[in-house]
């Protein structure tokens, strides 16, 4: 570009020399015009992007699947030199659907570009707004942007990049459990039931004399030996229940490893919905997912809690689940390790599209360890042997997660 500019400068000087030598007014005028163009070209090339400020804003940083977000872009020219044109190409995720404005394919996979081209006068600020619909849960990044400006004739141009990114988290849908074929009001007396009083074997409040019918597990042997009479432990009553929701991201039977997107999304919606409804019932809810965390060889683990930030924390982790994970922890291992670490009397709910015999074996062991268990099967996966005494529910294949109507949640 500088080489071309040097040629035009040489031509202008030559014309000016001959114009003055031959005293030709028109020739001098042409040479002066070329010199003026050259000066302006140099100015736009050197100072075109000086004091040019670009900003991008999202109306919110977190939305639920199916909601809208507003993208606002602003560019300001903070100097006297006007810009005859400025072009801005800003990248947005392909999964975000623009409702106003247009986007074209980007050279980056899974990305689109919003292109803006307009003049920008001195000390002028231009703001443009775009409405976008978030139809798929996920973690999305807006940016970077490429900004180019130059002179009217295209003889010179300067460009820069705006690398600051804006992130958007699209939470999965939360729907009534009945829409998934799961009875929320009463799941066989073990899941999402009303709070109830039970004795916590960890909290001993005293002892009393043995009575006929007392379990041998409740006998306090040391006190019995000291007094010479059988003594029975008394436990403190408790109404607080813990629930662990376990999500299996694997959707094809081993040894094959693949992903069925429809089943993956249904499982995520089921996990989000069960967490929400369980917290409404007063449970301390935790989430366990067998997907390896990014750059870490450990599964997603959120211990049970009733904190006000617990549900957003769970939904954020569900939003970030890779739709096609490459690797994951065996679900039976995760269920056995984390399920037995939950307090006695807790409820363990496993959501899986591939109910293997190993998974059912782990559920039986967790049940024998004093936890209540339920299995939610996503899709038409075959049920292996050993399902007796387990509470099993199924989300059928014909449930379309795109058409599920979510709840109206207060933000």
C-alpha positions as CSV (number, residue, x, y, z in Angstrom):
1,X,0.0,0.0,0.0
2,X,2.9,2.3,0.8
3,X,4.5,1.4,-2.5
4,X,1.4,2.5,-4.4
5,X,1.2,5.7,-2.4
6,X,4.8,6.5,-3.3
7,X,4.0,6.1,-7.0
8,X,1.2,8.6,-6.7
9,X,3.4,11.0,-4.8
10,X,6.1,10.8,-7.5
11,X,3.5,11.4,-10.2
12,X,2.1,14.4,-8.4
13,X,5.6,16.0,-7.9
14,X,6.4,15.4,-11.6
15,X,3.2,17.0,-12.8
16,X,3.7,19.9,-10.5
17,X,7.2,20.4,-11.8
18,X,6.2,20.4,-15.4
19,X,3.2,22.6,-14.7
20,X,5.3,25.2,-13.1
21,X,7.9,24.9,-15.8
22,X,5.4,25.2,-18.6
23,X,3.2,27.6,-16.7
24,X,0.1,25.3,-17.3
25,X,-2.6,26.1,-14.7
26,X,-4.7,22.9,-15.3
27,X,-1.6,20.7,-14.9
28,X,-0.7,22.5,-11.6
29,X,-4.3,22.0,-10.4
30,X,-4.2,18.3,-11.2
31,X,-0.8,18.0,-9.4
32,X,-2.2,19.9,-6.4
33,X,-5.3,17.7,-6.3
34,X,-3.1,14.6,-6.3
35,X,-0.9,16.0,-3.5
36,X,-4.0,16.8,-1.5
37,X,-5.3,13.2,-2.0
38,X,-1.8,11.8,-1.0
39,X,-1.7,13.9,2.2
40,X,-5.2,12.8,3.2
41,X,-4.4,9.2,2.3
42,X,-1.3,9.4,4.6
43,X,-3.4,10.9,7.4
44,X,-6.1,8.2,7.2
45,X,-3.5,5.5,7.0
46,X,-1.6,6.8,10.0
47,X,-4.3,8.3,12.2
48,X,-7.5,6.6,11.0
49,X,-7.9,4.3,14.0
50,X,-6.5,6.7,16.5
51,X,-9.0,7.5,19.2
52,X,-11.5,5.1,17.7
53,X,-13.2,3.2,20.5
54,X,-15.2,0.0,20.0
55,X,-17.5,-1.6,22.6
56,X,-19.7,-4.6,22.6
57,X,-22.4,-5.3,25.3
58,X,-24.8,-8.0,26.1
59,X,-28.0,-7.1,27.9
60,X,-27.5,-10.1,30.2
61,X,-24.8,-12.7,30.7
62,X,-27.1,-15.6,31.6
63,X,-30.4,-16.6,30.0
64,X,-32.5,-19.7,29.9
65,X,-32.9,-21.7,26.7
66,X,-35.5,-20.1,24.5
67,X,-35.1,-16.6,25.8
68,X,-33.8,-13.5,24.0
69,X,-30.7,-11.4,24.5
70,X,-29.8,-8.0,23.1
71,X,-26.4,-7.4,21.6
72,X,-25.3,-3.7,21.5
73,X,-22.2,-2.6,19.6
74,X,-20.9,1.0,19.8
75,X,-18.1,2.7,17.8
76,X,-16.9,6.3,18.5
77,X,-14.5,8.5,16.7
78,X,-12.8,10.8,19.2
79,X,-10.9,13.1,16.9
80,X,-11.3,15.8,14.3
81,X,-10.3,13.6,11.3
82,X,-13.5,12.1,9.9
83,X,-13.5,8.5,8.5
84,X,-15.1,8.2,5.0
85,X,-15.8,4.5,5.9
86,X,-15.2,2.0,8.7
87,X,-15.9,-1.7,8.5
88,X,-16.4,-3.8,11.6
89,X,-16.6,-7.6,11.5
90,X,-17.6,-9.1,14.8
91,X,-17.8,-12.8,15.5
92,X,-20.8,-14.4,17.2
93,X,-21.7,-18.0,17.9
94,X,-23.4,-19.9,15.2
95,X,-25.9,-21.3,17.6
96,X,-27.2,-17.8,18.5
97,X,-30.0,-16.8,16.1
98,X,-30.2,-13.2,15.1
99,X,-33.8,-11.8,15.0
100,X,-32.7,-8.4,13.7
101,X,-29.8,-7.9,11.4
102,X,-27.9,-10.4,9.3
103,X,-24.8,-12.6,9.9
104,X,-22.6,-14.3,7.3
105,X,-20.4,-17.4,7.8
106,X,-17.0,-16.9,9.3
107,X,-13.7,-18.6,8.5
108,X,-13.8,-20.0,12.0
109,X,-15.8,-23.2,12.5
110,X,-19.1,-22.8,14.4
111,X,-18.9,-19.0,14.1
112,X,-20.7,-16.2,12.2
113,X,-19.9,-12.6,11.5
114,X,-21.9,-9.4,11.8
115,X,-20.6,-7.0,9.3
116,X,-21.1,-3.2,9.7
117,X,-20.0,-0.6,7.1
118,X,-20.7,3.1,7.5
119,X,-18.9,6.6,7.5
120,X,-18.0,8.0,10.9
121,X,-17.7,11.8,11.2
122,X,-15.6,13.7,13.7
123,X,-16.5,13.1,17.3
124,X,-19.4,10.9,16.2
125,X,-20.7,7.8,18.0
126,X,-22.7,5.1,16.3
127,X,-24.7,2.5,18.3
128,X,-26.4,-0.5,16.8
129,X,-28.5,-3.1,18.5
130,X,-29.4,-6.6,17.6
131,X,-32.0,-9.0,19.1
132,X,-30.9,-12.6,19.3
133,X,-32.7,-15.8,20.3
134,X,-30.9,-18.5,22.4
135,X,-32.3,-21.8,21.3
136,X,-29.7,-24.1,22.5
137,X,-28.1,-24.3,26.0
138,X,-24.3,-23.8,26.1
139,X,-21.4,-21.5,27.0
140,X,-20.9,-19.0,24.2
141,X,-18.2,-16.3,23.4
142,X,-18.8,-13.2,21.4
143,X,-15.8,-11.7,19.6
144,X,-13.1,-11.0,18.5
145,X,-13.9,-8.1,16.1
146,X,-11.8,-6.8,13.2
147,X,-11.9,-3.1,12.5
148,X,-10.7,-1.6,9.1
149,X,-10.8,2.0,7.8
150,X,-9.1,3.9,5.0
151,X,-9.4,6.6,2.4
152,X,-12.1,7.2,-0.2
153,X,-10.1,5.8,-3.1
154,X,-8.9,2.7,-1.4
155,X,-5.3,3.7,-1.7
156,X,-4.5,3.0,1.9
157,X,-6.1,1.2,4.8
158,X,-5.4,0.4,8.5
159,X,-6.8,-2.2,10.7
160,X,-6.9,-3.5,14.2
161,X,-8.5,-6.2,16.3
162,X,-10.7,-5.9,19.3
163,X,-9.9,-9.0,21.3
164,X,-12.1,-8.4,24.3
165,X,-14.7,-11.2,24.5
166,X,-18.2,-11.2,26.0
167,X,-19.5,-14.5,27.4
168,X,-23.0,-15.8,27.5
169,X,-24.3,-18.8,29.4
170,X,-27.5,-20.3,28.2
171,X,-29.1,-22.4,30.9
172,X,-30.9,-25.6,30.0
173,X,-34.7,-25.6,30.1
174,X,-36.5,-26.3,33.3
175,X,-39.8,-28.0,32.7
176,X,-42.5,-29.7,34.8
177,X,-41.4,-33.3,35.5
178,X,-44.7,-34.5,34.2
179,X,-43.7,-33.3,30.7
180,X,-40.9,-35.8,30.9
181,X,-43.1,-38.6,32.1
182,X,-41.8,-38.4,35.7
183,X,-44.4,-38.1,38.5
184,X,-43.0,-35.2,40.6
185,X,-45.6,-35.4,43.3
186,X,-44.7,-38.9,44.4
187,X,-42.0,-41.0,42.9
188,X,-42.8,-44.3,44.6
189,X,-42.3,-42.6,48.0
190,X,-38.5,-42.1,47.4
191,X,-38.0,-39.1,45.2
192,X,-39.3,-35.6,45.5
193,X,-41.7,-36.5,48.3
194,X,-42.6,-34.0,51.0
195,X,-40.3,-33.4,53.9
196,X,-40.6,-36.0,56.6
197,X,-39.2,-36.8,60.0
198,X,-36.7,-39.6,60.2
199,X,-34.0,-40.7,62.7
200,X,-30.4,-39.7,61.7
201,X,-28.1,-42.6,62.9
202,X,-25.2,-40.1,62.9
203,X,-26.8,-37.9,65.6
204,X,-27.1,-40.0,68.8
205,X,-29.2,-38.2,71.5
206,X,-29.1,-40.9,74.3
207,X,-29.9,-44.5,75.2
208,X,-32.8,-46.4,76.8
209,X,-33.5,-49.9,77.9
210,X,-34.0,-52.5,75.2
211,X,-37.6,-53.1,74.1
212,X,-38.9,-56.1,72.2
213,X,-38.7,-55.4,68.4
214,X,-35.6,-53.1,68.6
215,X,-33.1,-53.8,65.8
216,X,-29.8,-55.3,66.9
217,X,-28.1,-52.5,64.9
218,X,-29.5,-50.0,67.5
219,X,-28.0,-51.8,70.6
220,X,-25.3,-49.8,72.4
221,X,-23.0,-52.7,73.3
222,X,-20.6,-50.7,75.6
223,X,-23.5,-49.4,77.7
224,X,-25.1,-52.9,77.8
225,X,-21.8,-54.4,79.0
226,X,-21.4,-51.7,81.7
227,X,-25.0,-52.0,83.0
228,X,-25.5,-55.7,82.5
229,X,-28.8,-54.9,80.6
230,X,-29.3,-54.4,76.9
231,X,-29.4,-50.7,76.0
232,X,-30.8,-49.2,72.7
233,X,-29.5,-46.0,71.0
234,X,-31.8,-43.1,70.6
235,X,-31.2,-40.9,67.5
236,X,-32.2,-37.3,67.0
237,X,-35.0,-36.6,64.5
238,X,-34.2,-34.8,61.3
239,X,-36.3,-33.3,58.5
240,X,-33.5,-32.2,56.2
241,X,-32.9,-34.6,53.3
242,X,-30.0,-34.6,50.8
243,X,-30.4,-35.6,47.2
244,X,-27.7,-36.3,44.7
245,X,-28.5,-36.1,41.0
246,X,-26.2,-38.2,38.9
247,X,-26.1,-37.5,35.1
248,X,-24.5,-40.0,32.7
249,X,-23.3,-38.1,29.6
250,X,-22.6,-41.4,27.8
251,X,-25.5,-42.2,25.4
252,X,-24.3,-45.3,23.6
253,X,-23.6,-48.7,25.1
254,X,-20.0,-49.7,25.7
255,X,-17.6,-50.6,24.2
256,X,-18.9,-48.1,21.6
257,X,-18.4,-44.5,22.5
258,X,-20.5,-41.9,20.8
259,X,-23.2,-39.3,21.3
260,X,-26.8,-39.2,20.5
261,X,-27.5,-35.4,20.8
262,X,-31.2,-35.8,21.4
263,X,-30.7,-38.1,24.4
264,X,-27.9,-35.9,25.8
265,X,-30.1,-32.8,25.8
266,X,-33.0,-34.7,27.3
267,X,-30.8,-36.0,30.1
268,X,-29.5,-32.5,30.8
269,X,-33.1,-31.0,30.9
270,X,-34.1,-33.9,33.2
271,X,-31.2,-33.1,35.6
272,X,-31.9,-29.4,35.6
273,X,-35.6,-29.9,36.2
274,X,-35.2,-32.4,39.0
275,X,-32.7,-30.2,40.8
276,X,-35.1,-27.3,40.6
277,X,-38.1,-29.2,41.8
278,X,-36.1,-30.9,44.6
279,X,-34.9,-27.6,45.9
280,X,-38.5,-26.3,46.0
281,X,-39.3,-29.3,48.2
282,X,-36.6,-28.3,50.6
283,X,-33.9,-30.8,49.7
284,X,-30.2,-30.1,49.8
285,X,-29.4,-30.9,46.2
286,X,-26.1,-31.8,44.6
287,X,-25.0,-32.6,41.0
288,X,-22.6,-35.2,39.8
289,X,-21.7,-35.6,36.1
290,X,-19.2,-38.2,34.8
291,X,-17.8,-35.8,32.1
292,X,-14.2,-35.0,32.7
293,X,-13.7,-31.3,33.6
294,X,-11.7,-29.3,31.0
295,X,-8.0,-30.1,31.4
296,X,-8.6,-32.0,34.6
297,X,-9.1,-35.7,35.1
298,X,-12.0,-35.4,37.5
299,X,-15.8,-35.5,37.1
300,X,-18.1,-32.6,37.8
301,X,-18.9,-32.7,41.5
302,X,-21.2,-30.2,43.3
303,X,-22.0,-31.4,46.9
304,X,-25.6,-31.0,48.2
305,X,-26.5,-27.5,49.5
306,X,-29.6,-25.2,49.9
307,X,-27.6,-22.0,49.3
308,X,-29.3,-19.5,47.1
309,X,-26.4,-19.8,44.6
310,X,-26.6,-23.6,44.4
311,X,-29.2,-23.8,41.6
312,X,-27.4,-21.2,39.3
313,X,-24.1,-23.0,40.0
314,X,-25.7,-26.3,39.0
315,X,-27.4,-24.8,35.9
316,X,-24.1,-23.2,34.8
317,X,-22.3,-26.6,35.0
318,X,-25.1,-28.3,33.0
319,X,-24.9,-25.5,30.4
320,X,-21.2,-26.1,29.9
321,X,-21.5,-29.8,29.3
322,X,-19.9,-30.8,26.0
323,X,-22.6,-32.0,23.6
324,X,-20.1,-34.6,22.3
325,X,-17.7,-35.5,25.1
326,X,-14.6,-37.5,24.1
327,X,-14.0,-39.1,27.5
328,X,-15.9,-39.7,30.7
329,X,-15.6,-41.5,34.0
330,X,-17.5,-44.9,34.3
331,X,-20.8,-44.1,35.7
332,X,-20.9,-47.1,38.1
333,X,-17.6,-45.9,39.7
334,X,-19.0,-42.3,40.2
335,X,-22.3,-43.5,41.6
336,X,-20.6,-45.9,44.1
337,X,-18.0,-43.4,45.2
338,X,-20.2,-40.3,45.6
339,X,-23.5,-42.0,46.4
340,X,-22.1,-43.8,49.5
341,X,-20.4,-40.5,50.7
342,X,-23.8,-38.8,50.9
343,X,-25.4,-38.8,54.4
344,X,-27.4,-41.8,55.5
345,X,-31.0,-41.6,54.3
346,X,-30.1,-39.4,51.2
347,X,-31.7,-40.0,47.9
348,X,-29.6,-40.9,44.8
349,X,-31.2,-40.3,41.4
350,X,-29.3,-41.5,38.3
351,X,-30.2,-40.2,34.8
352,X,-28.8,-42.4,32.1
353,X,-29.5,-43.5,28.5
354,X,-27.3,-46.7,29.0
355,X,-28.4,-48.6,32.1
356,X,-25.7,-51.2,32.2
357,X,-25.5,-54.1,34.6
358,X,-22.6,-52.4,36.3
359,X,-24.7,-49.3,37.0
360,X,-27.5,-51.4,38.5
361,X,-25.0,-53.2,40.7
362,X,-23.7,-49.9,42.0
363,X,-27.3,-48.7,42.7
364,X,-28.0,-51.9,44.7
365,X,-24.8,-51.3,46.8
366,X,-25.8,-47.7,47.4
367,X,-29.3,-48.8,48.5
368,X,-27.8,-51.4,50.9
369,X,-25.7,-48.7,52.4
370,X,-28.8,-46.9,53.5
371,X,-29.6,-44.5,50.6
372,X,-32.8,-44.4,48.6
373,X,-32.2,-44.8,44.9
374,X,-34.1,-44.1,41.7
375,X,-33.1,-44.6,38.0
376,X,-34.4,-42.4,35.2
377,X,-33.7,-44.0,31.8
378,X,-33.6,-41.6,28.9
379,X,-34.7,-43.1,25.6
380,X,-35.4,-46.7,24.7
381,X,-32.3,-48.3,26.2
382,X,-32.7,-51.9,27.2
383,X,-33.0,-52.7,30.9
384,X,-30.5,-55.3,32.1
385,X,-31.2,-57.9,34.7
386,X,-31.1,-56.9,38.3
387,X,-33.7,-54.2,38.2
388,X,-35.9,-55.6,41.0
389,X,-36.5,-53.4,44.0
390,X,-35.3,-50.3,42.1
391,X,-37.5,-47.3,41.3
392,X,-37.3,-46.9,37.6
393,X,-38.7,-44.2,35.3
394,X,-38.3,-43.7,31.6
395,X,-38.3,-40.6,29.5
396,X,-39.5,-41.8,26.1
397,X,-37.7,-41.2,22.8
398,X,-40.6,-39.3,21.3
399,X,-40.1,-36.4,23.8
400,X,-38.6,-33.5,21.8
401,X,-36.5,-31.3,23.9
402,X,-36.9,-28.4,21.4
403,X,-40.6,-28.4,21.9
404,X,-40.7,-28.8,25.7
405,X,-42.2,-25.7,27.3
406,X,-40.2,-24.4,30.2
407,X,-41.4,-22.9,33.5
408,X,-41.6,-19.2,34.0
409,X,-38.9,-18.7,36.5
410,X,-38.3,-15.4,38.4
411,X,-34.8,-14.0,37.9
